[in-house]
Amino acid sequence: MWANLNRLEHARFDDFFIEHENCRSKSKKYRGVKLFITPTGIGTAFVVKCPVCKVKEDITDYANW
């Protein structure tokens, strides 16, 4: 899975993960974030979501398509 993310997407994922550290620390059920991978005809889209506060962020590097 991680091999599919380029450096920019990986950095965006890390930033999101750090931003939602408080959410994860408040939850006993969730300790991470969810990564949704959507293959398309021209590239792969990546959306990361915090399962606690339900915030989603598209981390796809569209310049790479």
N, C-alpha and C positions, 0 to 999 in steps of 0.2 A: 504494500500500500504506500509506504513512504517514498518508494522509488518513483512514484508517479508525480509527486509534488516537486516543483522546481524550487530554487532558492528563495525567490520572492514569496511564493505560496507558503513555503515552510516558515518563513519569517512572519508572515501574516497570521499563520496558525499559532505560532508561539506567542505573539502579541495578544491574540484573543484569549489564549489559555491563561496567560498572566493576568489580564484584565478581569477575568472571572474567577480568580483565586478565592475571593471572599464568598462567592456563591458556593463553591465547592466545599469550603471549610464549614459553612452553615448546614450543609446537607449530610446526613448520615447515609443516604442511599446512593448519591452520585459523587464520584471522586474525579470525574473527567469531563470532557466535552465530546459531542458526537460529530463525526465527520461524514457528510453525505457526498458520495461520489456519483456523478451523473455523466455517463459517456454519451457523446453526441457524434454527429457525423463529421464534425470539424475539429473536435477537441474534447477534453474532459473538464467538466465543471466541478468545483469543490465548494461546498457550503458547510460552515462549521456552526454548531448550535450548542448553547448552554442549556442543559436539561433542567436546571433549577429556575433560572429567570426567563427562559424561553427566547432569548435574544439570538438572532441568526445573523451571520455575516458571510457574504460571498467573498472568498479569498482567491478566486480564480484569476490567473494572470492571462487576460485576454490578448495581450500583445504577443503571447507565445503561440497563439493559434494560427 
